[in-house]
Amino acid sequence: MKVFTNNKIIFLILFCFSLNGIISAAEMRTWTNLKGQKIKAQLLDVDGDYVRLRLENGRDSRVPRKTLSIGDQKYLEEYGGAEKGEFDPKAKITVPEKEMKFDSKTLKKRDDKFELPDGYSLEFDIIESEHFLVMSSGNVKGKDTAELAERLWYGMNFQHPGFAEKWGDEKKAIFLCGETTDYEILGKYYVDLLANSGRAQDASNTAKTWPLSSGAGMSLDSDTCDKYNLMRGARAFRADDKRRFKRGVWNPFPAHCIAQDVLNVQMGGAGGGAGSDGYFAISTGHGYYKEIQLTDETVTSLLDANTYESDEVVKSGGFDDGRKWARTLRDLVKKEKVTPSIAELYRINRPTQLTPELTVLMYGFARYMQSTPERISKFSKVMERVDTGRSIPVPAELAKLFGFETQKELEEDWINYLKSTAFK
């Protein structure tokens, strides 16, 4: 039997870590520049202020580092041996969804129609984008929503390394129902799908909330996913509801919902901690954050059917005026009428547990975690931890990921942010 010395063991461990970095760097991945343009390429090396990439056609390209997205910069630091950049504490965050130059030529109206399985008489027009299929019925057109979805996809990919690879080649379905009856039929399809898969309580709750909702997350059957190359999870909107579904690209309610969807993919999808303490608060808070950041208002409220036996449907939301959430919460925190608590946010796992104050605190926590370039970098590490650990980091671990020794220190920093004019 051969015995390794401690030095040999240490060398082997270091070699394995080094080999893992080399393998990761050699992978074909999506690279994004500041204008939103994307290419697939392998990382060859980092040469000072430039990066050498090998394109899919085998040709090499030399790209200035400063033109690449934040997510790509982090990837270069982790796998390419690039020096870690210093964050300017006074630097303002960018809003990549607004700043990207969107190419409308990437939106294509397909000749075929989207059809549900036999038994559900419903078909939709299809707008296909790079990462979504937007299905519309009635007089509703899908191009604005497709552009919004792609901008939200770009924003996540811009700030988080590896997002494009997690998304994969499948597209996400978004349904825009231009007629009330279309939304009802789509809801029946989903309720039946839940019931037939043994999820009786989920089917019952969905049957109660669907008729009252302006939009909802849903699932598709396997055959439909295979036919159209779709993810299992989809999103549906009642596009005839003028209160919630507005014209134009920057539509508050869809921005909220689709922002949640893309974040959930970054957190690992259905297996990435869904249902664990803190998941609801982080996911929902992010939806409100993007809704307000991109549209300057919020129109979103949440519905929940309380229990399997009850017929009660509970509606919850934040303060009445969505344009004054930050100002109102700031005053309440300063006057100590509201005491922000991460542990309290972690305990929320459904809308019935929410108060207006807790809803706005979820928004405030999401905004805090993404309020500076340095915090965005740390938030990205939290998302990676959720994906690999299959749960949201407990508050004490979350604090360490943000560079604090204790949960109390993280909360104090968050509270100071909520009291400041930086919180908007």
C-alpha positions as CSV (number, residue, x, y, z in Angstrom):
1,M,0.0,0.0,0.0
2,K,1.4,3.4,-1.0
3,V,1.4,6.2,1.5
4,F,1.3,9.8,0.4
5,T,3.2,12.4,2.5
6,N,1.3,15.5,3.7
7,N,3.0,17.6,1.1
8,K,1.9,15.3,-1.7
9,I,-1.6,15.4,-0.5
10,I,-1.6,19.2,-0.4
11,F,-0.1,19.2,-3.9
12,L,-2.9,16.9,-5.2
13,I,-5.6,19.1,-3.6
14,L,-4.2,22.3,-5.1
15,F,-3.8,20.6,-8.5
16,C,-7.4,19.5,-8.4
17,F,-8.6,23.0,-7.6
18,S,-6.4,24.4,-10.4
19,L,-7.6,21.8,-12.9
20,N,-11.2,22.7,-12.0
21,G,-10.5,26.3,-12.8
22,I,-8.9,25.4,-16.1
23,I,-11.9,23.2,-17.1
24,S,-14.4,26.0,-16.1
25,A,-12.4,28.6,-18.1
26,A,-12.4,26.4,-21.2
27,E,-16.1,25.9,-21.3
28,M,-18.2,27.5,-24.1
29,R,-20.3,30.2,-22.4
30,T,-22.3,33.3,-23.3
31,W,-20.4,36.6,-23.1
32,T,-22.3,39.9,-23.0
33,N,-21.1,43.5,-23.6
34,L,-22.4,46.8,-22.2
35,K,-24.6,47.3,-25.3
36,G,-26.4,43.9,-24.7
37,Q,-24.7,42.1,-27.6
38,K,-24.0,38.4,-26.9
39,I,-21.5,35.9,-28.3
40,K,-20.7,32.3,-27.4
41,A,-17.0,31.7,-26.9
42,Q,-14.3,29.9,-24.8
43,L,-12.0,31.9,-22.5
44,L,-8.4,31.5,-23.7
45,D,-6.6,33.9,-21.3
46,V,-6.6,37.4,-19.8
47,D,-3.9,39.7,-21.0
48,G,-4.0,42.9,-19.0
49,D,-6.9,45.0,-20.1
50,Y,-7.9,42.5,-22.8
51,V,-9.5,39.1,-22.9
52,R,-8.8,36.5,-25.6
53,L,-11.9,34.5,-26.6
54,R,-12.3,31.6,-29.1
55,L,-15.5,31.9,-31.0
56,E,-17.8,29.1,-32.1
57,N,-16.4,29.3,-35.6
58,G,-12.9,28.7,-34.3
59,R,-11.6,32.2,-34.7
60,D,-10.0,34.1,-31.8
61,S,-11.2,37.5,-30.7
62,R,-9.4,40.1,-28.4
63,V,-12.0,42.0,-26.4
64,P,-11.4,44.9,-24.0
65,R,-12.3,43.8,-20.4
66,K,-14.0,47.1,-19.6
67,T,-16.6,46.5,-22.4
68,L,-17.9,43.3,-20.7
69,S,-20.8,42.8,-18.3
70,I,-20.4,42.7,-14.5
71,G,-21.2,39.0,-14.6
72,D,-18.4,38.4,-17.1
73,Q,-16.0,40.4,-15.0
74,K,-16.7,38.2,-12.0
75,Y,-16.2,35.1,-14.2
76,L,-12.8,36.4,-15.3
77,E,-11.8,37.0,-11.7
78,E,-12.9,33.5,-10.6
79,Y,-11.7,31.4,-13.5
80,G,-9.5,33.6,-15.7
81,G,-7.0,34.7,-13.1
82,A,-7.9,38.4,-13.6
83,E,-7.1,40.8,-10.8
84,K,-10.1,41.6,-8.6
85,G,-11.4,45.1,-9.3
86,E,-11.9,47.6,-6.5
87,F,-15.4,48.9,-6.0
88,D,-15.9,52.6,-5.8
89,P,-18.2,53.2,-2.8
90,K,-19.6,56.3,-4.4
91,A,-20.3,54.6,-7.8
92,K,-23.9,54.6,-8.9
93,I,-25.4,51.4,-10.1
94,T,-26.4,51.0,-13.7
95,V,-29.8,49.8,-14.8
96,P,-28.8,47.4,-17.6
97,E,-32.4,46.7,-18.6
98,K,-32.8,50.4,-19.5
99,E,-29.4,50.9,-21.0
100,M,-29.2,47.9,-23.4
101,K,-29.7,48.7,-27.1
102,F,-32.5,46.3,-27.9
103,D,-32.6,44.9,-31.4
104,S,-36.2,44.6,-32.4
105,K,-35.2,42.3,-35.3
106,T,-34.7,39.5,-32.8
107,L,-38.5,39.4,-32.3
108,K,-40.2,37.1,-34.9
109,K,-43.9,36.5,-35.4
110,R,-44.2,32.8,-36.2
111,D,-46.6,31.4,-38.8
112,D,-47.8,28.6,-36.6
113,K,-50.2,28.8,-33.7
114,F,-49.7,27.7,-30.1
115,E,-52.3,25.1,-29.1
116,L,-53.0,23.5,-25.8
117,P,-53.6,19.7,-25.7
118,D,-56.9,18.2,-26.9
119,G,-59.9,19.1,-24.7
120,Y,-58.9,22.8,-24.4
121,S,-60.1,24.8,-27.3
122,L,-57.6,27.6,-27.3
123,E,-54.9,28.9,-29.6
124,F,-52.5,31.8,-29.5
125,D,-50.4,33.8,-31.9
126,I,-46.7,33.4,-31.2
127,I,-43.9,36.0,-30.9
128,E,-40.5,34.3,-30.6
129,S,-37.6,36.0,-29.0
130,E,-34.1,34.7,-28.0
131,H,-35.3,33.3,-24.7
132,F,-39.1,33.5,-24.6
133,L,-42.2,32.5,-26.5
134,V,-44.9,35.1,-26.0
135,M,-48.4,33.8,-26.9
136,S,-51.2,36.3,-27.4
137,S,-54.9,36.1,-28.1
138,G,-57.6,38.7,-29.0
139,N,-56.3,42.1,-30.0
140,V,-53.2,41.9,-27.8
141,K,-49.8,42.0,-29.4
142,G,-46.9,40.3,-27.8
143,K,-43.8,42.3,-29.0
144,D,-43.8,44.8,-26.1
145,T,-43.9,42.0,-23.5
146,A,-41.3,40.0,-25.4
147,E,-39.0,43.0,-25.3
148,L,-39.6,43.6,-21.6
149,A,-38.8,39.9,-20.9
150,E,-35.6,40.0,-22.9
151,R,-34.5,43.2,-21.1
152,L,-35.1,41.5,-17.8
153,W,-33.2,38.5,-19.0
154,Y,-30.3,40.7,-20.1
155,G,-30.3,42.5,-16.7
156,M,-29.9,39.3,-14.8
157,N,-27.2,38.0,-17.2
158,F,-25.4,41.3,-17.0
159,Q,-25.0,41.2,-13.2
160,H,-24.8,37.4,-12.5
161,P,-22.1,35.1,-13.9
162,G,-23.4,31.8,-15.4
163,F,-27.0,32.9,-15.7
164,A,-27.2,32.2,-19.5
165,E,-25.9,28.6,-18.9
166,K,-28.4,28.0,-16.1
167,W,-31.2,29.2,-18.4
168,G,-30.1,26.8,-21.1
169,D,-31.6,26.4,-24.6
170,E,-35.3,26.1,-23.6
171,K,-37.6,29.1,-23.8
172,K,-40.0,30.4,-21.2
173,A,-43.7,30.7,-22.2
174,I,-45.6,33.9,-21.5
175,F,-49.4,33.9,-22.2
176,L,-51.2,37.2,-22.9
177,C,-54.9,36.4,-22.8
178,G,-56.8,39.1,-24.6
179,E,-60.2,37.7,-23.7
180,T,-61.5,36.7,-20.3
181,T,-62.7,33.3,-21.6
182,D,-59.1,32.6,-22.8
183,Y,-57.7,33.2,-19.4
184,E,-60.5,31.0,-17.9
185,I,-59.7,28.1,-20.3
186,L,-55.9,28.4,-19.5
187,G,-56.7,28.3,-15.8
188,K,-58.8,25.2,-16.2
189,Y,-56.0,23.5,-18.1
190,Y,-53.6,24.3,-15.2
191,V,-56.0,23.2,-12.5
192,D,-56.6,19.9,-14.3
193,L,-52.8,19.5,-14.7
194,L,-52.3,19.9,-11.0
195,A,-55.1,17.6,-10.0
196,N,-54.0,14.9,-12.4
197,S,-50.5,15.0,-11.0
198,G,-51.7,14.4,-7.4
199,R,-51.5,18.0,-6.2
200,A,-55.1,18.3,-5.0
201,Q,-54.6,21.1,-2.6
202,D,-52.6,23.2,-5.1
203,A,-55.4,22.6,-7.6
204,S,-58.1,23.7,-5.2
205,N,-56.2,26.9,-4.2
206,T,-55.5,27.7,-7.9
207,A,-59.2,27.2,-8.8
208,K,-60.1,29.8,-6.2
209,T,-57.4,32.5,-7.0
210,W,-57.2,32.2,-10.8
211,P,-60.6,33.8,-11.6
212,L,-59.7,36.8,-9.3
213,S,-56.1,37.2,-10.5
214,S,-54.6,39.4,-13.3
215,G,-51.7,37.0,-13.8
216,A,-50.2,33.9,-12.3
217,G,-47.3,31.5,-12.6
218,M,-48.2,28.1,-14.0
219,S,-46.8,24.8,-15.3
220,L,-47.1,23.1,-18.7
221,D,-47.4,19.4,-19.5
222,S,-44.4,17.5,-20.7
223,D,-45.7,16.9,-24.3
224,T,-46.4,20.7,-24.8
225,C,-42.9,21.5,-23.5
226,D,-41.3,19.0,-25.8
227,K,-43.4,20.2,-28.8
228,Y,-42.4,23.9,-28.4
229,N,-39.0,23.5,-26.6
230,L,-40.3,25.2,-23.5
231,M,-39.4,25.2,-19.8
232,R,-41.9,23.6,-17.5
233,G,-42.7,26.8,-15.7
234,A,-44.7,29.5,-17.5
235,R,-46.4,32.8,-16.9
236,A,-49.9,33.9,-17.7
237,F,-51.5,37.4,-17.8
238,R,-55.0,38.6,-18.2
239,A,-54.1,41.2,-20.8
240,D,-57.7,42.5,-21.0
241,D,-57.3,43.8,-17.4
242,K,-56.5,47.5,-18.1
243,R,-55.8,48.2,-14.4
244,R,-52.9,45.7,-14.3
245,F,-51.9,45.3,-17.9
246,K,-50.8,48.5,-19.5
247,R,-49.5,49.4,-22.9
248,G,-45.9,49.8,-23.8
249,V,-42.7,48.0,-22.8
250,W,-42.4,49.3,-19.2
251,N,-45.5,47.6,-17.9
252,P,-45.4,47.4,-14.0
253,F,-47.2,44.1,-13.3
254,P,-45.5,42.0,-16.0
255,A,-42.1,43.6,-15.0
256,H,-42.7,42.3,-11.4
257,C,-43.7,38.8,-12.4
258,I,-41.1,38.2,-15.1
259,A,-38.3,39.7,-12.9
260,Q,-39.2,37.0,-10.3
261,D,-39.1,34.3,-12.9
262,V,-35.6,35.2,-14.1
263,L,-34.3,35.5,-10.5
264,N,-35.8,32.1,-9.7
265,V,-33.8,30.6,-12.6
266,Q,-30.6,32.2,-11.2
267,M,-31.4,30.6,-7.8
268,G,-31.6,27.2,-9.3
269,G,-35.3,26.9,-10.4
270,A,-37.6,24.5,-8.6
271,G,-34.7,22.8,-6.9
272,G,-33.0,26.0,-5.8
273,G,-34.4,26.5,-2.4
274,A,-38.1,27.1,-3.3
275,G,-40.1,26.8,-0.1
276,S,-37.2,27.3,2.3
277,D,-37.2,30.1,4.8
278,G,-36.4,33.4,3.1
279,Y,-37.2,32.3,-0.5
280,F,-40.6,34.0,-0.7
281,A,-39.3,37.3,0.8
282,I,-36.2,37.5,-1.5
283,S,-38.1,36.4,-4.7
284,T,-41.2,38.6,-4.1
285,G,-39.0,41.6,-2.9
286,H,-37.0,41.3,-6.1
287,G,-40.2,41.5,-8.1
288,Y,-41.3,44.7,-6.4
289,Y,-37.7,46.1,-6.7
290,K,-37.6,45.7,-10.5
291,E,-41.2,46.8,-10.9
292,I,-40.5,50.1,-9.1
293,Q,-37.0,50.6,-10.5
294,L,-38.1,50.2,-14.1
295,T,-41.6,51.8,-14.1
296,D,-41.5,54.2,-11.1
297,E,-44.7,52.6,-9.7
298,T,-46.2,49.4,-8.5
299,V,-49.7,48.0,-9.2
300,T,-49.0,44.5,-8.0
301,S,-51.0,42.8,-5.2
302,L,-50.8,39.2,-4.1
303,L,-53.6,36.6,-3.8
304,D,-53.6,33.5,-1.6
305,A,-56.3,30.9,-0.9
306,N,-55.8,30.2,2.8
307,T,-56.4,26.5,3.2
308,Y,-57.8,23.5,1.4
309,E,-61.1,23.6,3.2
310,S,-61.7,27.4,3.2
311,D,-63.3,29.4,0.4
312,E,-61.5,32.5,1.6
313,V,-59.1,34.3,-0.8
314,V,-56.8,36.8,0.8
315,K,-55.4,39.8,-1.0
316,S,-52.2,41.6,0.2
317,G,-50.0,44.4,-1.0
318,G,-47.9,47.4,0.2
319,F,-48.8,50.9,1.0
320,D,-51.6,52.4,-1.1
321,D,-49.4,54.8,-3.1
322,G,-46.7,52.7,-4.8
323,R,-44.8,55.8,-5.7
324,K,-44.2,56.7,-2.0
325,W,-43.2,53.4,-0.5
326,A,-39.7,54.4,0.3
327,R,-40.6,57.8,1.8
328,T,-43.4,56.2,3.9
329,L,-41.2,53.4,5.2
330,R,-38.3,55.7,5.9
331,D,-40.4,57.8,8.2
332,L,-41.8,54.7,10.0
333,V,-38.3,53.3,10.6
334,K,-36.9,56.7,11.7
335,K,-39.8,57.0,14.2
336,E,-39.2,53.4,15.3
337,K,-42.8,52.5,14.4
338,V,-41.4,49.7,12.2
339,T,-38.4,47.6,13.3
340,P,-36.8,45.8,10.3
341,S,-35.9,42.2,11.0
342,I,-34.4,39.7,8.6
343,A,-35.6,36.8,10.7
344,E,-39.2,38.1,10.4
345,L,-38.9,38.3,6.6
346,Y,-37.5,34.8,6.5
347,R,-40.6,33.5,8.3
348,I,-43.0,34.7,5.6
349,N,-43.8,32.0,3.0
350,R,-47.1,33.1,1.6
351,P,-49.2,36.3,1.1
352,T,-51.6,35.6,4.0
353,Q,-48.7,36.4,6.4
354,L,-48.1,39.8,5.0
355,T,-48.9,43.3,6.2
356,P,-48.3,46.4,4.1
357,E,-45.2,47.1,6.2
358,L,-43.8,43.7,5.7
359,T,-44.4,43.9,1.9
360,V,-42.5,47.2,1.7
361,L,-39.8,45.8,3.9
362,M,-39.3,42.9,1.4
363,Y,-38.9,45.6,-1.3
364,G,-36.5,47.6,0.9
365,F,-34.4,44.5,1.6
366,A,-34.2,43.6,-2.1
367,R,-33.3,47.2,-3.0
368,Y,-30.6,47.3,-0.2
369,M,-28.9,44.1,-1.5
370,Q,-28.6,45.6,-5.0
371,S,-28.0,49.2,-4.1
372,T,-24.3,49.5,-4.9
373,P,-21.9,47.6,-7.3
374,E,-20.3,45.9,-4.2
375,R,-23.6,44.8,-2.8
376,I,-24.7,43.5,-6.2
377,S,-21.5,41.4,-6.3
378,K,-22.3,40.0,-2.9
379,F,-25.9,39.4,-3.8
380,S,-24.7,37.4,-6.8
381,K,-22.7,35.2,-4.4
382,V,-25.9,34.7,-2.3
383,M,-27.7,33.5,-5.4
384,E,-24.9,31.0,-6.2
385,R,-25.1,29.8,-2.6
386,V,-28.9,29.2,-3.0
387,D,-28.3,27.2,-6.2
388,T,-25.6,25.0,-4.8
389,G,-27.0,24.7,-1.3
390,R,-30.6,24.2,-2.4
391,S,-31.8,26.6,0.3
392,I,-31.6,30.3,1.2
393,P,-28.6,31.0,3.5
394,V,-29.7,31.4,7.1
395,P,-29.5,35.1,8.4
396,A,-26.1,34.5,10.1
397,E,-24.6,33.0,6.9
398,L,-26.2,35.7,4.8
399,A,-24.5,38.3,7.0
400,K,-21.1,36.7,6.4
401,L,-21.7,36.6,2.6
402,F,-22.3,40.3,2.8
403,G,-19.1,40.8,4.7
404,F,-20.4,41.2,8.2
405,E,-19.5,39.2,11.3
406,T,-23.1,39.0,12.7
407,Q,-26.7,39.2,11.6
408,K,-27.1,42.3,13.8
409,E,-24.4,44.1,11.9
410,L,-26.1,43.3,8.6
411,E,-29.4,44.5,10.0
412,E,-27.9,47.8,11.3
413,D,-26.4,48.5,7.8
414,W,-29.8,47.7,6.2
415,I,-31.6,50.0,8.7
416,N,-29.2,52.8,8.0
417,Y,-29.8,52.4,4.3
418,L,-33.6,52.5,4.8
419,K,-33.2,55.8,6.8
420,S,-31.1,57.4,4.1
421,T,-32.1,59.3,0.9
422,A,-30.4,56.5,-1.1
423,F,-33.5,54.4,-0.5
424,K,-36.0,55.3,-3.2
